[in-house]
């Protein structure tokens, strides 16, 4: 049983388990469900408060934020691309809430979220290196982690700090 972002309860049960047994299980865990929904609501509230710190309601605000982001990220991309032996890829910026960055390996392109502006610079640098490493290794396997260790040794610490700053991680649903 798990509580998803919108507060719904998702229950998985073996095929053939009587419906009454599943309903009894849910009923006997009502207190846990109420607490998990409360935690979920608070997490979503903190997440919204985090993202609302960056005003992106007008085109002027969007343009200003993307220019600030470009000014911050381009030197990082250039420096790390050189260290990794990469040609600086095509870099573009969007208002992404679901991800900090995306690497399009086939197109040699990377997209960064405008909301990176809400993070400390060393956490932004972690995202830059992460996406550049994907140009060398598309998946999150041992080779990818070795590349991260080589080019940004504090990546685990940066990832943890980023997660503590906001509640962005989708896989952190409450489970019971």
Sine and cosine of phi, psi and omega as CSV:
sin_phi,cos_phi,sin_psi,cos_psi,sin_omega,cos_omega
0.00,0.00,0.67,-0.74,0.03,-1.00
-0.56,-0.83,0.40,-0.91,0.06,-1.00
-0.96,-0.29,0.82,-0.57,-0.01,-1.00
-1.00,-0.10,0.11,-0.99,-0.11,-0.99
-0.72,0.69,-0.71,0.71,-0.08,-1.00
-0.99,0.16,0.04,1.00,0.05,-1.00
1.00,-0.07,-0.09,1.00,0.03,-1.00
-0.92,0.40,0.50,-0.87,0.07,-1.00
-0.99,-0.13,0.83,-0.55,0.07,-1.00
-0.94,-0.35,0.81,-0.59,-0.02,-1.00
-0.87,-0.48,0.75,-0.66,0.11,-0.99
-0.94,-0.33,0.70,-0.72,-0.01,-1.00
-0.62,-0.78,0.46,-0.89,0.04,-1.00
-0.88,0.47,0.55,-0.83,0.06,-1.00
-0.84,0.54,0.72,-0.70,0.04,-1.00
1.00,-0.05,-0.18,0.98,0.03,-1.00
-0.91,0.41,0.75,-0.66,-0.02,-1.00
-0.87,0.50,0.66,-0.76,0.00,-1.00
-0.83,0.55,-0.62,0.78,-0.02,-1.00
-0.88,0.48,-0.59,0.81,0.02,-1.00
-0.93,0.37,-0.65,0.76,0.04,-1.00
-0.91,0.42,-0.71,0.70,0.01,-1.00
-0.89,0.46,-0.63,0.78,0.05,-1.00
-0.89,0.46,-0.67,0.74,0.02,-1.00
-0.87,0.49,-0.73,0.69,0.00,-1.00
-0.89,0.46,-0.73,0.68,-0.01,-1.00
-0.87,0.49,-0.64,0.77,-0.03,-1.00
-0.96,0.28,-0.15,0.99,0.02,-1.00
-0.91,-0.42,0.39,0.92,-0.03,-1.00
-0.84,0.55,-0.66,0.75,-0.02,-1.00
-0.89,0.45,-0.70,0.71,0.04,-1.00
-0.88,0.48,-0.67,0.75,0.01,-1.00
-0.87,0.49,-0.72,0.70,-0.01,-1.00
-0.88,0.48,-0.70,0.72,0.01,-1.00
-0.91,0.41,-0.68,0.73,-0.01,-1.00
-0.90,0.43,-0.64,0.77,0.04,-1.00
-0.90,0.43,-0.63,0.78,0.02,-1.00
-0.90,0.44,-0.72,0.69,0.04,-1.00
-0.88,0.48,-0.66,0.75,0.01,-1.00
-0.89,0.46,-0.70,0.71,0.02,-1.00
-0.87,0.49,-0.72,0.69,0.00,-1.00
-0.89,0.46,-0.64,0.77,0.02,-1.00
-0.90,0.44,-0.71,0.71,0.01,-1.00
-0.91,0.42,-0.59,0.81,0.03,-1.00
-0.91,0.42,-0.72,0.69,0.04,-1.00
-0.88,0.47,-0.63,0.77,0.01,-1.00
-0.88,0.47,-0.72,0.70,0.02,-1.00
-0.90,0.44,-0.67,0.74,0.03,-1.00
-0.88,0.48,-0.63,0.78,0.02,-1.00
-0.88,0.48,-0.81,0.59,-0.06,-1.00
-0.92,0.38,-0.51,0.86,-0.01,-1.00
-0.95,0.32,-0.15,0.99,0.06,-1.00
-0.92,0.39,-0.40,0.92,-0.01,-1.00
-0.97,-0.23,0.97,-0.25,-0.03,-1.00
-0.95,0.33,0.88,-0.48,0.03,-1.00
-0.73,-0.68,0.71,0.71,-0.07,-1.00
-1.00,-0.03,-0.44,0.90,0.00,-1.00
-0.90,-0.43,0.32,-0.95,0.03,-1.00
-0.89,0.46,-0.58,0.82,0.03,-1.00
-0.90,0.45,-0.67,0.74,0.03,-1.00
-0.91,0.42,-0.66,0.75,0.01,-1.00
-0.89,0.45,-0.75,0.66,-0.01,-1.00
-0.86,0.50,-0.69,0.72,-0.01,-1.00
-0.90,0.44,-0.69,0.73,-0.01,-1.00
-0.90,0.43,-0.69,0.72,-0.03,-1.00
-0.93,0.38,-0.55,0.84,0.08,-1.00
-0.92,0.39,-0.69,0.73,0.07,-1.00
-0.87,0.49,-0.67,0.75,-0.01,-1.00
-0.91,0.42,-0.70,0.71,0.02,-1.00
-0.86,0.51,-0.69,0.72,0.01,-1.00
-0.89,0.46,-0.59,0.81,0.02,-1.00
-0.97,0.26,-0.71,0.70,-0.18,-0.98
-0.99,0.10,-0.61,0.79,-0.09,-1.00
-0.81,0.58,-0.70,0.71,0.05,-1.00
-0.89,0.45,-0.56,0.83,0.05,-1.00
-0.91,0.41,-0.71,0.70,0.00,-1.00
-0.88,0.48,-0.71,0.70,-0.03,-1.00
-0.89,0.46,-0.74,0.67,-0.03,-1.00
-0.89,0.46,-0.74,0.67,-0.06,-1.00
-0.96,0.27,-0.56,0.83,0.06,-1.00
-0.87,0.49,-0.69,0.72,0.01,-1.00
-0.88,0.48,-0.72,0.69,0.01,-1.00
-0.89,0.46,-0.52,0.85,-0.05,-1.00
-1.00,-0.02,-0.09,1.00,-0.02,-1.00
0.96,0.28,0.53,0.85,0.00,-1.00
-0.95,-0.30,0.49,-0.87,0.22,-0.98
-0.98,0.20,0.73,-0.68,0.02,-1.00
-0.80,0.60,0.82,-0.57,-0.03,-1.00
-0.97,0.24,0.12,-0.99,0.15,-0.99
-0.92,0.39,0.79,-0.61,-0.02,-1.00
-0.86,-0.52,0.74,-0.67,0.09,-1.00
-0.64,-0.77,0.16,-0.99,-0.19,-0.98
-0.72,-0.69,0.62,-0.79,0.01,-1.00
-0.58,-0.82,0.18,-0.98,0.08,-1.00
-1.00,0.02,0.97,0.26,-0.02,-1.00
-0.99,-0.14,0.77,-0.64,0.07,-1.00
-0.99,-0.14,-0.51,0.86,-0.11,-0.99
-0.98,0.21,-0.33,0.94,-0.02,-1.00
-0.56,-0.83,0.47,-0.88,0.10,-1.00
-0.99,0.17,-0.55,0.83,-0.02,-1.00
-0.36,-0.93,0.33,-0.94,0.03,-1.00
-0.65,-0.76,0.70,-0.72,0.06,-1.00
-0.94,-0.34,0.80,-0.60,0.07,-1.00
-0.97,-0.26,1.00,0.00,-0.13,-0.99
-0.84,0.55,-0.73,0.69,-0.06,-1.00
-0.86,0.51,-0.58,0.81,-0.04,-1.00
-1.00,-0.10,-0.04,1.00,-0.07,-1.00
0.81,0.59,0.72,0.70,-0.06,-1.00
-0.77,-0.64,0.52,-0.85,0.03,-1.00
-0.74,-0.67,0.67,-0.74,0.05,-1.00
-0.89,-0.46,0.70,-0.71,0.02,-1.00
-0.89,-0.46,0.57,-0.82,0.01,-1.00
-0.98,0.22,0.67,-0.74,0.09,-1.00
-0.86,0.51,-0.45,0.89,-0.06,-1.00
-0.95,0.30,-0.10,0.99,0.15,-0.99
-0.86,0.52,-0.41,0.91,0.03,-1.00
-0.87,0.49,-0.29,0.96,0.00,-1.00
-1.00,0.04,-0.09,1.00,-0.05,-1.00
-0.98,-0.21,0.40,-0.92,0.14,-0.99
-0.89,0.46,0.46,-0.89,-0.09,-1.00
-0.85,0.53,-0.62,0.79,-0.03,-1.00
-0.93,0.36,-0.46,0.89,0.08,-1.00
-0.96,0.28,-0.60,0.80,0.08,-1.00
-0.89,0.46,-0.70,0.72,0.00,-1.00
-0.87,0.49,-0.61,0.80,0.06,-1.00
-0.85,0.52,-0.68,0.73,0.00,-1.00
-0.91,0.41,-0.66,0.75,0.03,-1.00
-0.86,0.52,-0.77,0.64,-0.01,-1.00
-0.90,0.44,-0.64,0.76,0.02,-1.00
-0.83,0.56,-0.77,0.64,-0.03,-1.00
-0.93,0.37,-0.61,0.79,0.06,-1.00
-0.90,0.44,-0.62,0.78,0.03,-1.00
-0.88,0.48,-0.51,0.86,0.04,-1.00
-0.91,0.42,-0.40,0.92,0.08,-1.00
-0.94,0.35,-0.42,0.91,0.04,-1.00
-1.00,-0.07,-0.50,0.87,0.00,-1.00
-0.53,-0.85,0.96,-0.27,-0.10,-1.00
-0.90,0.44,-0.50,0.86,-0.07,-1.00
-0.98,-0.20,0.19,-0.98,0.02,-1.00
-1.00,-0.03,0.86,0.51,-0.03,-1.00
-0.98,-0.18,-0.14,-0.99,-0.04,-1.00
-0.87,0.49,-0.62,0.78,0.02,-1.00
-0.89,0.45,-0.68,0.74,0.03,-1.00
-0.86,0.51,-0.73,0.68,-0.01,-1.00
-0.90,0.43,-0.58,0.82,0.06,-1.00
-0.91,0.42,-0.64,0.77,0.06,-1.00
-0.90,0.44,-0.68,0.73,0.05,-1.00
-0.88,0.47,-0.69,0.73,0.03,-1.00
-0.86,0.51,-0.63,0.78,-0.03,-1.00
-0.95,0.31,-0.73,0.69,-0.15,-0.99
-1.00,-0.09,-0.29,0.96,0.06,-1.00
-0.46,-0.89,0.97,0.24,-0.12,-0.99
-0.81,0.58,-0.44,0.90,-0.02,-1.00
-1.00,-0.02,0.38,0.93,-0.10,-0.99
-0.89,0.46,-0.60,0.80,-0.01,-1.00
-0.91,0.41,-0.66,0.75,0.04,-1.00
-0.90,0.43,-0.67,0.74,0.02,-1.00
-0.91,0.42,-0.66,0.75,0.02,-1.00
-0.89,0.46,-0.69,0.72,0.01,-1.00
-0.90,0.44,-0.69,0.72,0.02,-1.00
-0.87,0.49,-0.68,0.73,0.01,-1.00
-0.88,0.47,-0.70,0.71,0.01,-1.00
-0.90,0.44,-0.53,0.85,0.02,-1.00
-0.96,0.26,-0.43,0.90,-0.02,-1.00
-0.95,0.31,-0.62,0.78,0.01,-1.00
-0.68,-0.73,0.06,-1.00,0.01,-1.00
-0.92,-0.40,0.88,0.47,-0.10,-0.99
-1.00,0.10,-0.38,0.92,-0.17,-0.99
-0.95,0.31,0.89,-0.46,0.00,-1.00
-0.93,0.37,-0.54,0.84,-0.11,-0.99
-0.98,0.21,0.02,1.00,0.01,-1.00
-1.00,0.00,0.64,0.77,0.06,-1.00
-0.95,0.33,0.48,-0.88,0.08,-1.00
-0.95,0.30,0.74,-0.67,0.04,-1.00
-0.80,-0.61,0.52,-0.85,0.02,-1.00
-0.58,-0.82,0.00,0.00,0.00,0.00
